[in-house]
């Protein structure tokens, strides 16, 4: 109760007392005093007699938060599929959906009966390939030995022998020719007989025949026989090398086949690579669609289970385009979940959408930007797709003028407050700054100590301009009051 209002009430009381003391006053004076008393009570009620309907402008600190609603998403998830590519395999074991598994836990096991039969056949083929490879290596070694024999062994020795014999025959012919030529003068002088000269001539003729024969043999051996044998040995060696290459290729293929089948059999047991929550995938071949189950035959294109990492969760939300400029990466945020009303989680903004999202079906609706908030690690039983409310800390103001958010109203497109005086109410335009759920910053139009009404009063007082425009921080409140003039009550 203000002093002014107390004076108004006391004055009315004194007027009535005077009427009682002076009965000579007329009935008109009594009626006037009653009216005065009634008007004083009206002014008293409208100017804050009920303290719950008015508030004082005061200084304080304000933390501004931007609220958005979204859903929980895992920061990382792994989908497990059949390792058999185009081959079908039957599911013989499947961990229960919703199980919280740890790293290394068994998730799915596929039937390996057909694979084991193929592995046995492949092992037999591998053993035969190993034997064929040994035979090919032995024959290849023989081919190399034959080539070495021609180039460095008996073949080379035969060529050297032919050349030596040819050289001996040439020297023998030369020696006998020199002897025959020396004997002819001796016979003319009578030192030797005709028979001795004829014998020398016969030996020369015989040596020349042997030389011709050796020359022919050497020529055939060096120019024909040896090159032909070498060519044949080279061809045989090439064949042996090709056979060895084929044998080695079959051996490597056999080993690779056996190894691949062994790995396929081992990989038919799928283990969790990281901890998380088991979620079944839908069966692509089922009609109508259903989730996979034991007995289904699946291929590599069919997802079996997905393990979201529930220890690292994100909130995927969106904000209207009028608020996107207030957001940036790294801003702290508080998160509340509909599933756990008493749980409070913390996180930070990791990404704000670069481009606005507009529904193709409703192109004229409000444009929105993606908002991604990463939660701090928590032991809470979080699940993907839970509804979450995010409160992002977008600003903090200290030592500023504050009023309750439900003291702000709209008049003819202007943001106003109703300022209470002793005997009147003044509707005054104000400039607003940042805001939270309970209070809003006043930048212009009010001063500390002013009392403002929390109800929308209809007055004839002219609106006093504040010569300013409201800031973006007050935009959510202004959008609210523009939809009908209803004050914004704290949430």
RAVENPE-V18199 format. One record per residue. N is the residue number from 1. RES is the residue in one letter. PHI is phi in whole degrees, -180 to 180 (NA if undefined). PSI is psi in radians with two decimals (* if undefined). NEAR is the number of other ideal C-beta (glycine too) atoms within 10 Angstrom. Layout:
# RAVENPE-V18199
N;RES;PHI;PSI;NEAR
N;RES;PHI;PSI;NEAR
This chain:
# RAVENPE-V18199
1;X;NA;2.21;11
2;X;-86;2.73;15
3;X;-57;-0.69;8
4;X;-58;-0.75;13
5;X;-69;-0.60;19
6;X;-63;-0.73;11
7;X;-61;-0.71;12
8;X;-62;-0.74;20
9;X;-71;-0.74;15
10;X;-64;-0.67;11
11;X;-62;-0.71;13
12;X;-64;-0.69;18
13;X;-65;-0.76;12
14;X;-62;-0.62;11
15;X;-63;-0.71;17
16;X;-66;-0.68;13
17;X;-64;-0.71;10
18;X;-62;-0.63;12
19;X;-65;-0.65;16
20;X;-68;-0.67;9
21;X;-73;-0.47;8
22;X;-120;1.43;9
23;X;-64;-0.24;6
24;X;-72;-0.21;6
25;X;-63;2.62;15
26;X;-80;2.88;9
27;X;-62;-0.47;7
28;X;-66;-0.70;8
29;X;-65;-0.69;14
30;X;-62;-0.76;14
31;X;-61;-0.67;10
32;X;-65;-0.69;14
33;X;-66;-0.68;20
34;X;-64;-0.74;14
35;X;-63;-0.70;11
36;X;-62;-0.75;15
37;X;-62;-0.75;17
38;X;-64;-0.75;11
39;X;-66;-0.63;13
40;X;-63;-0.68;19
41;X;-67;-0.65;15
42;X;-64;-0.82;12
43;X;-62;-0.70;19
44;X;-60;-0.78;20
45;X;-68;-0.70;12
46;X;-77;-0.33;20
47;X;-104;0.36;21
48;X;110;0.36;22
49;X;-58;-0.61;15
50;X;-96;1.87;11
51;X;-65;-0.33;10
52;X;-75;-0.21;7
53;X;-103;0.15;14
54;X;-143;2.76;19
55;X;-146;2.67;21
56;X;-96;2.51;14
57;X;-74;2.17;20
58;X;-138;2.90;13
59;X;-96;2.58;11
60;X;-178;-3.03;12
61;X;-103;2.62;11
62;X;-136;2.25;21
63;X;-109;2.07;15
64;X;-97;2.28;21
65;X;-125;2.56;19
66;X;-109;2.18;22
67;X;-103;2.37;18
68;X;-143;2.67;21
69;X;-112;2.38;13
70;X;-153;-2.80;21
71;X;-131;2.69;13
72;X;-77;2.42;22
73;X;-134;2.54;17
74;X;-70;2.48;21
75;X;-66;-0.51;15
76;X;-150;2.46;13
77;X;-141;2.60;16
78;X;-122;2.21;14
79;X;-101;2.23;12
80;X;-100;2.36;18
81;X;-128;2.95;17
82;X;-66;2.38;24
83;X;-84;0.12;17
84;X;-97;0.19;18
85;X;62;-2.17;10
86;X;-80;-0.05;8
87;X;-83;2.43;16
88;X;-86;2.54;15
89;X;-146;2.56;22
90;X;-91;2.42;15
91;X;-79;2.12;20
92;X;-110;-0.25;14
93;X;-147;2.46;14
94;X;-148;2.12;21
95;X;-65;2.57;17
96;X;-63;2.41;8
97;X;-66;2.47;13
98;X;90;-0.05;10
99;X;-73;2.37;15
100;X;-90;1.84;12
101;X;-101;2.76;19
102;X;-106;2.98;9
103;X;-61;2.27;11
104;X;94;-0.12;10
105;X;-73;2.55;14
106;X;-73;2.28;13
107;X;-108;-0.90;19
108;X;-141;2.51;22
109;X;-130;2.29;18
110;X;-104;2.67;24
111;X;-67;2.35;16
112;X;-118;0.25;21
113;X;-60;-0.89;10
114;X;-63;-0.68;13
115;X;-64;-0.67;20
116;X;-68;-0.64;12
117;X;-64;-0.76;11
118;X;-64;-0.62;18
119;X;-65;-0.66;18
120;X;-65;-0.78;12
121;X;-63;-0.75;12
122;X;-65;-0.59;19
123;X;-67;-0.70;14
124;X;-63;-0.78;11
125;X;-63;-0.59;16
126;X;-67;-0.72;19
127;X;-63;-0.71;10
128;X;-66;-0.66;12
129;X;-67;-0.61;20
130;X;-65;-0.71;14
131;X;-67;-0.79;12
132;X;-61;-0.63;18
133;X;-66;-0.68;20
134;X;-65;-0.74;12
135;X;-62;-0.77;12
136;X;-64;-0.65;21
137;X;-65;-0.68;15
138;X;-66;-0.78;12
139;X;-66;-0.63;18
140;X;-65;-0.68;20
141;X;-63;-0.68;12
142;X;-63;-0.72;13
143;X;-63;-0.71;21
144;X;-65;-0.69;14
145;X;-65;-0.71;13
146;X;-63;-0.71;20
147;X;-66;-0.72;18
148;X;-64;-0.61;14
149;X;-65;-0.65;15
150;X;-74;-0.65;21
151;X;-88;-0.53;12
152;X;-132;-0.14;10
153;X;-107;-2.27;13
154;X;-63;-0.63;10
155;X;-62;-0.81;20
156;X;-66;-0.63;14
157;X;-65;-0.67;11
158;X;-63;-0.72;16
159;X;-65;-0.75;16
160;X;-65;-0.68;10
161;X;-64;-0.77;13
162;X;-62;-0.72;20
163;X;-67;-0.63;14
164;X;-68;-0.77;12
165;X;-63;-0.66;17
166;X;-64;-0.70;20
167;X;-66;-0.72;12
168;X;-63;-0.75;13
169;X;-65;-0.68;20
170;X;-65;-0.76;15
171;X;-67;-0.60;12
172;X;-66;-0.75;18
173;X;-63;-0.74;20
174;X;-63;-0.69;13
175;X;-68;-0.77;13
176;X;-68;-0.60;19
177;X;-68;-0.71;15
178;X;-64;-0.67;11
179;X;-68;-0.72;13
180;X;-64;-0.77;17
181;X;-63;-0.57;11
182;X;-76;-0.50;10
183;X;-79;-0.45;18
184;X;-62;-0.82;13
185;X;-64;-0.55;10
186;X;-69;-0.67;13
187;X;-68;-0.67;16
188;X;-63;-0.55;10
189;X;-89;-0.08;8
190;X;85;0.25;7
191;X;-79;-0.47;10
192;X;-131;2.87;16
193;X;-91;3.00;11
194;X;-65;-0.69;8
195;X;-62;-0.69;9
196;X;-67;-0.63;13
197;X;-70;-0.69;16
198;X;-65;-0.66;12
199;X;-63;-0.70;14
200;X;-66;-0.66;20
201;X;-68;-0.67;16
202;X;-65;-0.74;12
203;X;-64;-0.64;16
204;X;-67;-0.74;20
205;X;-64;-0.71;13
206;X;-66;-0.72;13
207;X;-66;-0.66;19
208;X;-66;-0.63;16
209;X;-66;-0.76;12
210;X;-63;-0.63;15
211;X;-65;-0.75;19
212;X;-63;-0.73;12
213;X;-66;-0.79;13
214;X;-63;-0.66;20
215;X;-64;-0.71;15
216;X;-66;-0.77;11
217;X;-61;-0.81;14
218;X;-63;-0.69;19
219;X;-64;-0.78;13
220;X;-65;-0.75;12
221;X;-65;-0.80;19
222;X;-76;-0.72;15
223;X;-91;-0.39;10
224;X;-124;-1.05;10
225;X;-63;-0.91;16
226;X;-65;-0.79;18
227;X;-62;-0.65;12
228;X;-67;-0.75;10
229;X;-64;-0.65;17
230;X;-69;-0.70;15
231;X;-64;-0.74;11
232;X;-63;-0.74;12
233;X;-66;-0.65;20
234;X;-64;-0.74;14
235;X;-64;-0.78;11
236;X;-62;-0.73;16
237;X;-64;-0.70;19
238;X;-62;-0.73;11
239;X;-63;-0.75;13
240;X;-64;-0.67;20
241;X;-64;-0.71;15
242;X;-64;-0.77;12
243;X;-61;-0.70;18
244;X;-66;-0.72;20
245;X;-60;-0.78;12
246;X;-63;-0.73;13
247;X;-64;-0.72;21
248;X;-66;-0.69;15
249;X;-63;-0.79;12
250;X;-63;-0.63;18
251;X;-66;-0.80;20
252;X;-64;-0.70;12
253;X;-63;-0.72;14
254;X;-63;-0.77;21
255;X;-63;-0.78;14
256;X;-63;-0.69;12
257;X;-64;-0.80;18
258;X;-63;-0.76;18
259;X;-63;-0.74;12
260;X;-64;-0.73;14
261;X;-66;-0.69;20
262;X;-63;-0.75;15
263;X;-66;-0.70;11
264;X;-61;-0.75;20
265;X;-63;-0.74;16
266;X;-67;-0.70;11
267;X;-76;-0.17;14
268;X;-69;-0.19;20
269;X;-103;1.91;14
270;X;-94;2.20;20
271;X;-115;2.61;14
272;X;-68;2.23;20
273;X;-86;-0.22;12
274;X;-156;2.74;16
275;X;-71;2.63;15
276;X;170;-2.96;25
277;X;-104;2.31;22
278;X;-79;2.21;21
279;X;-129;2.16;19
280;X;-73;2.56;18
281;X;-92;2.78;16
282;X;-77;2.53;11
283;X;-78;2.12;17
284;X;-71;-0.49;12
285;X;-94;-0.03;11
286;X;-87;2.49;12
287;X;-137;2.03;6
288;X;-71;2.95;4
289;X;-61;2.42;9
290;X;-150;2.97;11
291;X;-82;2.76;14
292;X;-65;2.79;22
293;X;-154;2.95;12
294;X;-62;2.39;11
295;X;102;-0.33;10
296;X;-67;2.49;18
297;X;-99;2.16;14
298;X;-128;2.78;23
299;X;-118;-3.10;15
300;X;-67;-0.34;14
301;X;-81;-0.22;10
302;X;-91;2.09;18
303;X;-70;2.43;18
304;X;-101;-1.10;20
305;X;-137;2.63;25
306;X;-118;2.34;17
307;X;-113;1.69;25
308;X;-75;2.47;24
309;X;-83;1.63;15
310;X;-73;-0.20;20
311;X;-79;-0.30;18
312;X;-127;1.78;17
313;X;-117;2.70;26
314;X;-120;2.75;21
315;X;-111;2.12;27
316;X;-99;2.00;17
317;X;-134;-3.04;22
318;X;-149;2.70;18
319;X;-131;2.65;22
320;X;-67;2.75;16
321;X;-66;-0.39;13
322;X;-71;-0.29;13
323;X;-106;-0.13;20
324;X;-66;-0.49;20
325;X;-69;-0.26;11
326;X;-88;-0.11;18
327;X;-106;2.58;19
328;X;-157;2.78;11
329;X;-64;2.48;10
330;X;96;-0.18;7
331;X;-67;2.36;19
332;X;-70;2.69;15
333;X;-148;2.57;27
334;X;-105;2.53;16
335;X;-131;2.32;23
336;X;-122;2.57;17
337;X;-117;2.45;19
338;X;-65;-0.56;10
339;X;-71;-0.49;14
340;X;-131;1.45;13
341;X;-60;-0.51;8
342;X;-90;-0.06;6
343;X;-87;2.33;13
344;X;-121;2.14;11
345;X;-115;2.70;22
346;X;-116;2.74;12
347;X;-167;-2.92;22
348;X;-149;2.68;15
349;X;-71;2.20;22
350;X;-108;-0.42;16
351;X;-158;2.43;14
352;X;-119;2.30;18
353;X;-55;2.45;16
354;X;-81;-0.68;8
355;X;-116;2.59;8
356;X;-74;2.64;14
357;X;-105;2.27;11
358;X;-129;2.32;13
359;X;-67;2.30;11
360;X;-66;-0.51;5
361;X;-80;-0.46;6
362;X;-131;1.28;8
363;X;-67;-0.29;8
364;X;-98;0.08;7
365;X;-74;2.96;9
366;X;-61;2.33;12
367;X;-75;2.48;16
368;X;-133;2.66;19
369;X;-116;2.49;19
370;X;-67;2.51;17
371;X;-132;2.13;24
372;X;-115;2.16;20
373;X;-120;2.17;27
374;X;-93;2.25;15
375;X;-82;2.57;22
376;X;-70;2.68;13
377;X;-55;2.43;9
378;X;-147;2.66;16
379;X;-91;0.07;6
380;X;-67;2.66;15
381;X;-82;1.28;12
382;X;-81;2.52;22
383;X;-129;2.51;16
384;X;-60;2.61;17
385;X;75;0.13;10
386;X;-67;2.49;17
387;X;-75;2.30;13
388;X;-131;2.55;26
389;X;-114;2.21;15
390;X;-109;2.28;25
391;X;-117;1.81;19
392;X;-92;2.23;26
393;X;-75;1.88;15
394;X;-107;-0.19;21
395;X;-174;2.73;19
396;X;-141;2.21;12
397;X;-120;2.38;19
398;X;-119;2.54;9
399;X;54;0.96;8
400;X;-122;2.82;17
401;X;-74;2.33;24
402;X;-130;2.55;26
403;X;-139;2.80;24
404;X;-64;2.61;17
405;X;-66;-0.48;24
406;X;-87;0.27;20
407;X;-100;0.11;27
408;X;-107;2.34;26
409;X;-136;3.05;22
410;X;-123;2.33;19
411;X;-136;1.99;15
412;X;52;0.75;7
413;X;83;0.04;6
414;X;-108;2.62;15
415;X;-90;2.15;23
416;X;-134;2.84;24
417;X;-130;2.66;25
418;X;-99;1.89;24
419;X;-90;2.22;22
420;X;-92;2.21;21
421;X;-112;-3.11;15
422;X;-61;-0.85;14
423;X;-124;0.26;14
424;X;-157;2.92;13
425;X;-122;2.28;20
426;X;-112;2.17;17
427;X;-90;2.08;21
428;X;-126;2.33;20
429;X;-71;2.46;19
430;X;-132;2.72;28
431;X;-107;2.23;18
432;X;-104;2.67;27
433;X;-116;-2.25;21
434;X;-72;2.88;23
435;X;-153;2.73;27
436;X;-127;-2.83;21
437;X;-69;-0.40;14
438;X;-113;-0.61;14
439;X;-131;2.81;23
440;X;-135;2.49;29
441;X;-77;2.39;22
442;X;-108;2.04;25
443;X;-93;-0.48;20
444;X;-158;2.66;17
445;X;108;-0.37;22
446;X;-134;2.81;21
447;X;-130;2.83;10
448;X;-60;2.34;11
449;X;99;-0.33;10
450;X;-60;2.52;20
451;X;-107;2.31;19
452;X;-121;2.60;25
453;X;-81;2.53;23
454;X;-97;0.06;20
455;X;-120;2.69;13
456;X;-83;1.80;17
457;X;-91;2.42;14
458;X;-94;1.95;7
459;X;-129;2.86;14
460;X;-98;0.07;7
461;X;-69;2.38;14
462;X;-67;2.45;9
463;X;-72;2.23;14
464;X;-88;2.11;14
465;X;-72;2.60;12
466;X;-104;-0.06;21
467;X;56;0.76;9
468;X;-161;2.95;14
469;X;-117;2.61;11
470;X;-69;2.60;22
471;X;-82;2.99;16
472;X;-66;-0.45;16
473;X;-64;-0.47;23
474;X;-93;0.03;26
475;X;-56;-0.76;16
476;X;-61;-0.65;17
477;X;-71;-0.70;20
478;X;-67;-0.69;19
479;X;-61;-0.61;12
480;X;-69;-0.86;17
481;X;-73;-0.42;21
482;X;-69;-0.26;12
483;X;-88;0.25;9
484;X;155;0.08;7
485;X;78;0.14;12
486;X;-77;2.32;13
487;X;-68;2.70;18
488;X;-87;1.99;22
489;X;-87;2.56;12
490;X;-61;2.48;10
491;X;-93;*;8
